[in-house]
Amino acid sequence: MIPHFFSAMKKTLYLSLLFILSINPGSRADEGMWLLSLIQSLNIDTMQAMGFSLNAEDIYSIHKSSMKDAIVIFGDGCTGEMISGDGLLITNHHCGFDIIQSHSTVENNYLEDGFWAMNRDEELPNPGLTVTFLKSMEDVTDAVLANVGEDLTEYQRSTVIEMASDSLVDLATGDSHLNAVVEPLFGGNSYYLFVYEVFQDVRLVGAPPSSIGKFGSDTDNWMWPRHTGDFSIFRVYCNPDGNPAEYHPDNVPLEPGHYLPVSTRGYQNGDFTMVLGYPGGTDRYMTSFEVRELLEITNPNRIKIRGLRQEILWEDMLADEKVYIQYADKYFSGSTNYYKYSIGQNEGLKRLDVYKKKKKEEELFTEWIKENENRQAKYGEALDLIRQSVEQRAPYESALQYTYECLFTSAEILNFAYEASILYISLQTETGNMELIDSLSAELKKTGNAFFKNYNVTTDMKVTPVMLALFYEDVPFEFHPDFFNTVRTKYRNDFGRFSEKMFKTSLFADPDKFAKFIEQPTASALENDLAFQAASSALELYSELYYTLLYYDIDYERGHRLYVEGTMEMNDNKVFYPDANFTIRMTYGTVHDYSPGDAIHYDYYTTLKGVMEKEDSSSLEFAVPDRLKELYNKEDYGGFGMNGTMPVCFITNNDITGGNSGSPVIDGNGNLIGLAFDGNWEAMSSDIIYEAELQRCICVDIRYVLFIIDKYAGASHLIDEMKLIQ
């Protein structure tokens, strides 16, 4: 599945450093993540020549209904699309996985059995889940940079830009319920204002069992051929006036400005395809220095840390159904997906010799600069600034990654204890604000309820000492958190003994102790809690490392911005597109087979026959439901099959990345033919460099989705809502 890094800011400060905006000067027609407002001037002629029968305003318009009104940010890291006039929304199964998991119990295991609401009263509310619609986008570069002079320091520059951006956001939203944000593009050389409308009442309508929605699981992840029915269905609700509202029984289904017709006509190799969605982040303008950092630090660290954790989690998950349900989302979405991605990315970077290619680009850039004194004066320091920053930040970058991965992501007890930090600050005040303390306690109680619902203390007791010991062994002493001194002096560096004591005594490992604390919270209770002590110490280290890295980022940001600007000037006859930054984009291409190696050829679609060929009843990854086998044996495809077969997945050469999960794959007539859900193993370096011959977008065929809804689940009432193009 396509990874995406966006989640709560408090957990992703480190990861945000990796999302660097860039461009690629060597654009092809099927390469690029294009801004919707520029389709008319940059793309539409080529698209129409390739088979697109509509016009640019059918995709993006602020004056009439257009496709952009059907495309949403689903949650905080995926894409979804509206498929009916009654608020029906479809996205990937792995995008809805945490929601499905949250409703699952041993008695009602929707992960294993699937879930289908047979009427709207059965649809399940999901507090905290949102969908976000784009209302408009606008180039505001001139306004943002109006007061940015060449004499400003980087800090002054960022302050001026932030003030200008805030003013534009205030002007765009006023007293309305709309949200807005100004986003940098092209390495901070241009800026766009995006205005959004966010809906908070989103209900689960349907999801296939994981044996369909995650068929192939980790083994098939990032692989083609693929046979995964990766979809789930939700409904967006609003108040009776049509405005966003929190869940309420009186809310009504949203009537979207546009919804996508659903085509059962299929496709042929070479047919036009378009993908609309919210790609999270690419680094197509990454330098060789950053590629080396990925190869030698970032990816190896992640592979090592997560590999150890996953072994422990998986063993416990297989041993207990309840633990499997509790840890399914943490394991699949939170850890193993990007673990495997990191392995594939490193292999791809080495196989395609991306480091060497980036060095060549830098050599050409340097030669171009030397041809002109003005260029030398303006851009001469760009690469040196990037190189120095990357080289000098290396030890801090590695230590920060270990702090995040080992001490917070992996050691759940520390991550939970950290949540009490703000409450602790309030409790420390002798004349504390009781109203504030009560409010913070109530919020922490909600956090605790959610935490303990998906927490197995025995599993965490196995993981935590392993992670602490790994940190101790791999991270230089100068970057050790202060609580390691306690482990060193009192427990003689025995992290097992320390962890045993911590779990035995901490209120963050025991729901009963936690409940008593919440009833009467005190600063001393937290000060004497080993988990809170360790979490506070780890947070202090994390903050120190993070702010140290900000110092190195000053030079990096300047160097990167100049490098992007210089490259655009050097290739002024090229058409540029901005790198992904989780703003809406359009990519276009074709359904396309490929040959990844000598004597290897992959067809452009798979069928249900392949599911049966992969079946392994002894494996959770390749189990096939009896009902699906029955339908296959009868060839009972409900009119959604093709010449006696049932298409399952297909591939295109659309340019996608993390965040595109759930994005609609649209044919030349504007109809939905599938959902994007993955990239392919041979092109795992695609976030950094586009490889036209290898890169493929893996999609679930909408006909397979309809077949599962209709024949497998018997939820034909959902299909009745859709506009089918037959």
KALINLIN-V791319 format. One record per run of one state. SS is the DSSP state (helix for helix, strand for strand, loop for the rest). FROM is the first residue (numbers start at 1). TO is the last residue. If there is no record, write none. Layout:
# KALINLIN-V791319
ss:SS from:FROM to:TO
ss:SS from:FROM to:TO
This chain:
# KALINLIN-V791319
ss:loop from:1 to:8
ss:helix from:9 to:11
ss:loop from:12 to:12
ss:helix from:13 to:16
ss:loop from:17 to:33
ss:strand from:34 to:34
ss:loop from:35 to:35
ss:helix from:36 to:42
ss:loop from:43 to:43
ss:helix from:44 to:50
ss:loop from:51 to:55
ss:helix from:56 to:59
ss:loop from:60 to:66
ss:helix from:67 to:70
ss:strand from:71 to:74
ss:loop from:75 to:77
ss:strand from:78 to:82
ss:loop from:83 to:87
ss:strand from:88 to:91
ss:loop from:92 to:96
ss:helix from:97 to:102
ss:loop from:103 to:109
ss:helix from:110 to:113
ss:loop from:114 to:114
ss:strand from:115 to:116
ss:loop from:117 to:119
ss:helix from:120 to:122
ss:loop from:123 to:123
ss:strand from:124 to:124
ss:loop from:125 to:130
ss:strand from:131 to:139
ss:loop from:140 to:140
ss:helix from:141 to:144
ss:loop from:145 to:153
ss:helix from:154 to:173
ss:loop from:174 to:178
ss:strand from:179 to:185
ss:helix from:186 to:188
ss:loop from:189 to:189
ss:strand from:190 to:199
ss:loop from:200 to:200
ss:strand from:201 to:207
ss:loop from:208 to:209
ss:helix from:210 to:213
ss:loop from:214 to:216
ss:helix from:217 to:220
ss:loop from:221 to:231
ss:strand from:232 to:238
ss:loop from:239 to:251
ss:strand from:252 to:253
ss:loop from:254 to:261
ss:strand from:262 to:263
ss:loop from:264 to:271
ss:strand from:272 to:277
ss:loop from:278 to:287
ss:helix from:288 to:319
ss:loop from:320 to:320
ss:helix from:321 to:351
ss:loop from:352 to:353
ss:helix from:354 to:370
ss:loop from:371 to:372
ss:helix from:373 to:379
ss:loop from:380 to:381
ss:helix from:382 to:410
ss:loop from:411 to:411
ss:helix from:412 to:418
ss:loop from:419 to:420
ss:helix from:421 to:428
ss:loop from:429 to:433
ss:helix from:434 to:453
ss:loop from:454 to:456
ss:helix from:457 to:474
ss:loop from:475 to:476
ss:helix from:477 to:479
ss:loop from:480 to:482
ss:helix from:483 to:490
ss:loop from:491 to:494
ss:helix from:495 to:505
ss:loop from:506 to:510
ss:helix from:511 to:519
ss:loop from:520 to:522
ss:helix from:523 to:527
ss:loop from:528 to:529
ss:helix from:530 to:570
ss:loop from:571 to:584
ss:strand from:585 to:591
ss:loop from:592 to:593
ss:strand from:594 to:597
ss:loop from:598 to:599
ss:strand from:600 to:602
ss:loop from:603 to:604
ss:strand from:605 to:607
ss:helix from:608 to:614
ss:loop from:615 to:625
ss:helix from:626 to:634
ss:loop from:635 to:641
ss:strand from:642 to:642
ss:loop from:643 to:644
ss:strand from:645 to:645
ss:loop from:646 to:646
ss:strand from:647 to:652
ss:loop from:653 to:663
ss:strand from:664 to:666
ss:loop from:667 to:671
ss:strand from:672 to:679
ss:loop from:680 to:680
ss:helix from:681 to:683
ss:loop from:684 to:696
ss:strand from:697 to:701
ss:helix from:702 to:712
ss:loop from:713 to:715
ss:helix from:716 to:721
ss:loop from:722 to:723
ss:strand from:724 to:725
ss:loop from:726 to:726
